[in-house]
Amino acid sequence: MTQYPTESASPVAGLDSTQSRMTLHRRLIQISLSLYLVATWTSIAGMEIFGWLTFVLTMSYAFRKPADSPASLGELFSFLPWKAMLGLYLVTIVGIFVNGSPEADKVFIIGSQRWIILLISTSFALFLAPPTLRGYRLFLFVMAVVAGYAIFQSFTGIDLLRPGSHRAVQPLAVRQEISLWRSAGLFGSPMHYVYIVGQHVCLPLAVFFVFPKTAQRLRWISLAVFALTAASLITTYVRGGWIAMAAAYLVMAWLASRKIFLWVAASGAAAFTALFIGLVQFRERLLSLFDSKYTSNSDRLNLWKMNWEMFKDYPFLGIGWEENETRACEYVNCNAIPKPFTGHAHNNYIQALSGMGIVGFVSYMVFIGFFLWLTVRLWNRLPKELYWARALTLACLGAQVQLHIGGFTECNFKAGATNHNFMVVLGLVAAMSLMEAKGLIGKTFATKNLANWPRA
């Protein structure tokens, strides 16, 4: 399913016992990582189990320092914003002890930043076992099945994973002859679905953009799966997700070529016009963006005001990570809100300001800015004939744009399921950047017999 940068799929004869053990160790990393990637589609429990199993296997492999390892863990840190990551972790610890309430669950809050540790291990695991075109076949199949299920939810309101209540599939508050529901996918939340699958769907679009016309079957199957999945994202009726989708696809197209950008812009405009005219539910959800009395809008505005007040009260370290959720009611009266809607800030950037202050906000912006820069840098350095590597890189950029633009209206970075998926995206960028620096990228991602895909 995957291949290694410097060794063949099967051990060669004559390996001594130490080499054999290291080969087995890497095989276990490959298996655990594969299960982790499957879990990112299906189960938050699976993400935690296989994410930490991959961590244990990868870190133990790195600390054993095998002689034939193509790179060390220390070399990986050149492609991670470790100072910003350390800053985020330290401000979480210090902030919750200095400004947090006595009732704050400090262990849980500090543990919520475990993604920092998982990012390191996932990056190195992806370096040892990078994704392949053979594995991409399974990726497309799973994506098509999940997207089909999400569309099924939209027309039926049925949540097969939660029979009886079907509580995850929310009805649309629009009265029409045809009743529609908001697709929730496998995680039981339209928000989770749009920001998880919204990252994944960037890959088939990137494959269509990057691969040559000689790979017709690969390109057109990818485009078909992209279209199906994009349609399922529309049926979430998450307005911020729609905007994030458009931004991601346009950025990807702009980098691919100006001709592709014009094609995407024209196709997107045509699709938007058809949906706006032909689907009342789409039109009303979109127009509700400009309605200040719409409950979702007013709730967000009130939350932003409350979190801004928290930042002003605790400007340096914030009120304490996640404390803005439990202590929001302390700020209701100053904003004269009769029935407050409390919770996270519904904005990644305001969440960072209120929860971690200016120190945490700057660390977060450096963190996400570093990976955007690193991804564009990798894209510019990759030879055009490395189609698979360039498609992965372009998809990673699109996934980042999608999450960060969506982060203006939803606190999607801290959501556990979304965050796990995002760490895979960032880890792949770091892993591929290390491969490129070590001169391994060409051997690792070389493609052949594209015309025969998926049989090749």
MOPENOR-V80507 format. One record per residue. N is the residue number from 1. PHI is phi in degrees with one decimal (999 if undefined). OMEGA is omega in whole degrees, -180 to 180 (none if undefined). D_CENTER is the distance of its C-alpha to the mean C-alpha in Angstrom with 2 decimals. Layout:
# MOPENOR-V80507
[[N	PHI	OMEGA	D_CENTER] [N	PHI	OMEGA	D_CENTER]]
This chain:
# MOPENOR-V80507
[[1	999	177	21.71] [2	-127.7	179	20.73] [3	-133.3	-177	23.03] [4	-99.9	-178	23.83] [5	-62.7	-171	24.54] [6	-130.6	179	28.17] [7	-136.3	-178	29.43] [8	-76.9	-176	30.23] [9	-66.7	-180	28.92] [10	-123.4	-179	32.06] [11	-62.6	178	34.08] [12	-81.9	-180	37.18] [13	-67.9	176	40.59] [14	95.3	178	42.18] [15	-67.1	176	39.31] [16	-75.3	-173	40.72] [17	-64.0	180	39.56] [18	-65.3	178	37.27] [19	-62.2	179	35.46] [20	-63.4	178	35.24] [21	-65.1	180	33.67] [22	-67.8	177	31.04] [23	-63.5	177	30.32] [24	-62.8	180	29.98] [25	-60.6	180	27.70] [26	-67.8	176	25.32] [27	-64.4	177	25.59] [28	-65.5	176	24.59] [29	-62.1	180	21.50] [30	-60.2	-179	20.66] [31	-66.0	-179	21.31] [32	-63.0	179	19.42] [33	-63.1	179	16.29] [34	-61.5	178	16.68] [35	-65.8	177	17.08] [36	-63.0	-180	14.02] [37	-65.4	175	11.93] [38	-63.0	-179	14.00] [39	-64.7	179	13.44] [40	-63.1	176	9.67] [41	-90.9	-162	11.11] [42	-125.7	-167	14.11] [43	-153.1	176	14.82] [44	-68.8	176	13.77] [45	-63.4	177	17.12] [46	-63.4	177	16.42] [47	-61.0	-179	13.27] [48	-66.3	-177	15.62] [49	-64.0	-175	18.51] [50	-80.1	174	17.20] [51	-63.7	-180	14.85] [52	-77.5	174	18.07] [53	-64.3	176	20.24] [54	-62.2	177	18.37] [55	-59.1	-178	18.78] [56	-62.0	-179	22.50] [57	-65.3	-177	23.12] [58	-70.1	-180	21.42] [59	-66.3	178	23.05] [60	-65.4	176	26.37] [61	-65.3	-178	26.28] [62	-64.4	-177	25.62] [63	-75.2	175	28.41] [64	-76.4	176	30.80] [65	50.2	180	30.60] [66	-62.3	-176	31.70] [67	-64.4	-177	33.94] [68	-93.8	180	32.27] [69	-67.6	-177	28.69] [70	-69.5	179	27.40] [71	-162.4	179	25.95] [72	-102.3	178	25.98] [73	-62.4	179	23.40] [74	-60.8	179	25.08] [75	-66.4	179	24.42] [76	-63.6	-175	20.65] [77	-64.4	174	20.93] [78	-67.5	-178	22.03] [79	-116.3	173	18.51] [80	-127.5	177	16.89] [81	-79.2	-169	17.64] [82	-64.1	179	19.42] [83	-67.7	177	21.71] [84	-67.5	178	19.08] [85	-63.7	178	17.39] [86	-64.8	178	20.92] [87	-61.7	179	21.67] [88	-63.6	-179	18.91] [89	-69.4	-178	20.16] [90	-68.1	-179	23.77] [91	-68.8	175	23.57] [92	-64.6	-179	22.05] [93	-67.5	-177	25.01] [94	-65.9	-177	27.68] [95	-61.5	-177	26.63] [96	-72.0	178	26.72] [97	-81.2	-177	30.10] [98	-83.6	-173	31.61] [99	-111.6	-178	30.50] [100	-69.5	179	29.15] [101	-74.2	178	31.51] [102	-60.2	-178	33.64] [103	-84.1	-176	31.99] [104	-61.7	177	28.46] [105	-82.5	-172	26.86] [106	-66.1	179	26.38] [107	-63.0	180	25.35] [108	-63.3	-177	22.50] [109	-65.6	178	21.37] [110	-65.8	179	21.55] [111	-66.8	-180	19.82] [112	-65.4	178	16.82] [113	-94.4	-180	15.97] [114	-66.2	178	15.93] [115	-58.1	180	12.38] [116	-61.4	180	14.43] [117	-72.4	-179	16.47] [118	-65.6	178	13.91] [119	-61.5	-180	12.23] [120	-63.7	-177	15.78] [121	-68.0	179	16.57] [122	-65.2	178	13.47] [123	-61.4	-178	14.19] [124	-71.1	177	17.80] [125	-63.5	179	17.32] [126	-69.3	173	15.46] [127	-66.5	-180	18.36] [128	-76.4	-177	20.80] [129	-138.6	-177	19.29] [130	-72.8	180	17.27] [131	-68.9	-178	16.16] [132	-124.5	177	19.09] [133	-65.3	177	20.19] [134	-65.2	176	21.87] [135	-67.1	179	18.73] [136	-62.7	177	17.25] [137	-61.9	178	19.97] [138	-65.5	179	18.70] [139	-57.0	-180	15.13] [140	-64.7	-179	16.80] [141	-62.7	-180	19.07] [142	-63.0	180	16.62] [143	-60.2	-179	14.57] [144	-65.4	179	17.98] [145	-64.8	-179	19.17] [146	-64.1	179	16.34] [147	-64.7	177	16.60] [148	-62.0	178	20.35] [149	-65.0	180	20.23] [150	-63.9	178	18.29] [151	-66.2	174	20.97] [152	-56.4	178	23.61] [153	-59.6	-176	22.53] [154	-64.5	-177	22.93] [155	-90.4	-176	26.48] [156	-113.5	-175	27.68] [157	73.6	-176	26.04] [158	-97.0	175	25.99] [159	-112.9	-174	23.47] [160	-63.4	180	24.63] [161	-80.7	180	22.88] [162	-131.8	-176	24.72] [163	-63.3	180	28.12] [164	99.2	-178	30.71] [165	-90.4	-175	28.74] [166	49.7	-170	25.84] [167	-67.7	-176	24.66] [168	-75.1	-177	20.97] [169	-93.2	-172	21.89] [170	-87.2	177	23.17] [171	-72.3	176	26.06] [172	-80.3	-179	26.05] [173	-84.6	179	28.78] [174	-134.1	-177	30.34] [175	-86.2	178	33.63] [176	-142.7	-180	34.12] [177	-61.9	179	35.93] [178	-107.4	178	32.74] [179	-81.9	179	30.63] [180	-125.6	179	26.88] [181	-123.0	179	24.15] [182	-90.4	-179	20.53] [183	-59.4	-179	18.35] [184	-118.2	179	16.48] [185	66.5	-176	15.38] [186	-84.4	-177	15.60] [187	-94.4	174	14.23] [188	71.2	180	16.93] [189	-155.3	176	15.25] [190	-58.5	180	14.79] [191	-64.3	179	12.37] [192	-62.3	-177	10.09] [193	-61.7	-175	10.68] [194	-67.9	-177	10.15] [195	-94.5	172	6.75] [196	-89.0	-179	5.54] [197	-68.8	174	8.03] [198	-61.0	174	7.72] [199	-74.7	-176	5.00] [200	-62.7	-172	7.48] [201	-68.8	177	10.43] [202	-66.8	-178	10.32] [203	-69.4	178	11.78] [204	-62.2	177	14.96] [205	-67.1	178	15.55] [206	-64.2	178	15.45] [207	-60.9	179	17.79] [208	-63.6	-180	20.09] [209	-68.7	-164	20.23] [210	-94.4	-173	20.87] [211	-71.7	-177	23.01] [212	-73.0	-179	26.76] [213	-65.7	178	28.83] [214	-66.9	178	30.43] [215	-95.5	-173	27.31] [216	-62.0	-177	27.96] [217	-62.3	179	27.00] [218	-60.9	-176	23.62] [219	-68.6	-174	22.88] [220	-77.4	173	24.21] [221	-65.9	178	22.69] [222	-62.1	180	19.26] [223	-65.2	179	20.20] [224	-63.9	179	21.49] [225	-67.1	176	18.38] [226	-59.7	-178	16.37] [227	-62.5	179	19.07] [228	-62.3	-177	19.10] [229	-70.5	177	15.39] [230	-60.9	177	15.53] [231	-63.1	179	18.60] [232	-68.6	176	16.95] [233	-71.4	175	14.45] [234	-61.4	-176	17.67] [235	-75.3	171	19.20] [236	-75.3	-177	16.88] [237	55.5	173	18.89] [238	-92.4	-172	16.26] [239	-64.2	177	17.77] [240	-63.3	177	15.19] [241	-65.6	177	12.64] [242	-62.0	-180	15.39] [243	-62.6	179	15.92] [244	-63.5	177	12.35] [245	-59.0	-178	12.57] [246	-60.2	-180	15.91] [247	-62.4	-178	15.04] [248	-62.9	-177	12.33] [249	-66.5	179	14.83] [250	-69.4	178	17.69] [251	-63.9	178	16.33] [252	-60.3	-179	15.60] [253	-65.3	-180	19.05] [254	-62.4	179	20.74] [255	-71.3	-178	19.83] [256	-63.5	175	20.79] [257	-177.4	180	24.19] [258	-66.7	178	26.02] [259	-64.2	178	27.42] [260	-64.8	179	24.07] [261	-59.0	180	23.05] [262	-64.3	179	26.24] [263	-63.9	180	25.72] [264	-66.5	180	22.24] [265	-61.3	-180	23.65] [266	-68.5	179	26.66] [267	-63.8	179	24.89] [268	-64.4	178	22.50] [269	-64.2	179	25.57] [270	-66.2	179	27.41] [271	-64.6	179	24.73] [272	-62.2	-179	24.46] [273	-62.1	-180	28.26] [274	-64.3	179	28.63] [275	-67.2	-177	26.25] [276	-65.6	-179	27.83] [277	-82.2	-170	31.31] [278	-92.4	-176	30.96] [279	-123.2	-176	28.64] [280	-60.4	-179	30.00] [281	-60.5	178	27.07] [282	-65.6	-178	24.71] [283	-63.1	-177	27.33] [284	-70.1	177	27.99] [285	-64.0	-179	24.40] [286	-68.9	-179	23.95] [287	-67.5	179	27.31] [288	-65.8	176	26.61] [289	-58.2	-174	24.45] [290	-102.4	-179	27.85] [291	-101.8	-177	29.59] [292	-67.9	180	30.01] [293	-89.7	179	31.54] [294	-64.9	-171	28.62] [295	-55.7	-179	27.64] [296	-60.4	180	23.87] [297	-70.2	-178	24.63] [298	-65.5	177	27.38] [299	-62.1	179	25.48] [300	-63.3	-180	22.71] [301	-60.6	179	25.47] [302	-66.2	178	27.27] [303	-63.2	179	24.32] [304	-63.9	178	23.75] [305	-64.3	180	27.48] [306	-62.5	-179	27.58] [307	-68.9	176	24.79] [308	-66.9	177	26.53] [309	-64.1	177	29.71] [310	-62.0	179	28.11] [311	-61.7	179	27.03] [312	-65.1	178	30.59] [313	-76.7	-178	32.04] [314	-130.9	-170	29.89] [315	-70.9	-172	28.96] [316	-85.3	-177	28.65] [317	-112.7	-179	26.62] [318	79.9	-179	25.63] [319	-75.6	-176	26.78] [320	118.4	-177	24.69] [321	-57.2	-178	21.01] [322	73.6	175	20.65] [323	-71.1	177	24.37] [324	-62.0	179	23.79] [325	-79.4	-176	22.99] [326	-82.6	-177	26.13] [327	-109.4	-179	28.43] [328	-60.1	-177	27.61] [329	-64.6	176	30.94] [330	-66.1	-175	32.80] [331	-110.2	-178	31.88] [332	-70.4	-174	32.70] [333	-61.7	-178	36.36] [334	-67.2	178	35.96] [335	-110.3	176	34.08] [336	52.4	179	36.48] [337	-105.4	-176	33.99] [338	-67.0	-180	36.02] [339	-128.1	-172	33.30] [340	-70.7	170	30.18] [341	-101.0	-175	26.67] [342	-109.9	-177	25.12] [343	140.9	178	21.80] [344	-67.8	-169	18.92] [345	-74.6	-175	19.21] [346	55.0	178	16.84] [347	-167.8	-177	15.88] [348	-59.2	-171	13.78] [349	-78.7	176	16.63] [350	-70.1	176	19.48] [351	-60.1	179	18.00] [352	-66.4	180	18.09] [353	-63.5	-177	21.57] [354	-73.1	-176	23.08] [355	-84.4	-176	21.67] [356	-130.0	177	22.03] [357	68.5	-177	24.35] [358	-66.8	179	24.63] [359	-64.5	180	24.13] [360	-68.6	-180	20.72] [361	-63.3	179	19.75] [362	-63.7	178	20.92] [363	-61.7	180	19.16] [364	-64.9	-179	15.77] [365	-66.2	176	16.56] [366	-64.7	-180	17.76] [367	-59.9	-177	14.69] [368	-72.7	178	12.27] [369	-66.6	179	15.26] [370	-60.6	-177	15.93] [371	-71.4	174	12.77] [372	-63.5	177	13.27] [373	-62.9	-178	16.86] [374	-63.5	-179	16.31] [375	-68.0	178	14.29] [376	-63.5	178	17.07] [377	-60.9	179	19.65] [378	-63.4	179	18.58] [379	-57.0	-178	18.64] [380	-70.5	-178	22.11] [381	-90.8	-175	23.39] [382	-77.3	174	22.59] [383	-61.5	-176	25.62] [384	-66.0	-180	25.36] [385	-78.9	176	26.58] [386	-87.3	-171	23.54] [387	-61.9	-176	21.85] [388	-67.1	179	19.30] [389	-63.9	-179	18.23] [390	-70.1	177	18.11] [391	-64.8	178	16.11] [392	-61.8	-179	13.38] [393	-65.1	-180	13.59] [394	-64.7	178	13.67] [395	-64.6	178	10.64] [396	-63.4	177	8.66] [397	-66.0	178	10.42] [398	-60.3	179	9.77] [399	-62.9	179	5.97] [400	-66.6	179	6.92] [401	-60.9	-179	9.76] [402	-60.0	-178	8.32] [403	-70.6	-176	6.57] [404	-72.1	176	9.75] [405	-69.5	176	12.16] [406	-62.5	-180	11.14] [407	-68.3	175	11.57] [408	-76.8	-179	15.23] [409	-122.9	180	15.92] [410	-149.7	178	13.62] [411	-83.9	-172	12.76] [412	-83.9	-177	9.13] [413	-69.4	-176	8.38] [414	-86.5	177	11.04] [415	-66.3	-170	10.41] [416	-54.1	-177	10.59] [417	-64.7	179	8.84] [418	-65.4	-178	5.63] [419	-64.5	177	6.24] [420	-57.2	180	7.14] [421	-63.5	-179	4.32] [422	-68.3	177	3.00] [423	-64.6	176	6.75] [424	-64.8	179	7.24] [425	-60.6	-179	6.10] [426	-66.8	178	8.33] [427	-62.1	179	10.72] [428	-66.9	177	11.37] [429	-62.2	179	12.30] [430	-63.6	-179	14.56] [431	-63.4	-179	16.02] [432	-68.3	177	16.91] [433	-65.5	176	18.35] [434	-66.5	177	20.52] [435	-59.4	-179	21.63] [436	-63.9	180	22.60] [437	-67.3	-179	24.54] [438	-87.0	-180	26.31] [439	74.5	-177	27.30] [440	-103.1	-170	25.58] [441	-64.9	-178	23.13] [442	-66.3	-180	25.83] [443	-68.5	-175	26.99] [444	-71.5	-172	23.62] [445	-112.4	176	22.24] [446	-63.4	-179	25.59] [447	-122.0	178	25.84] [448	-150.2	180	29.05] [449	53.3	-178	30.56] [450	-63.0	-179	27.87] [451	-64.8	-178	30.43] [452	-95.0	180	30.65] [453	-62.6	11	26.99] [454	-92.4	-178	26.01] [455	-75.4	-178	29.29] [456	-70.1	none	29.10]]
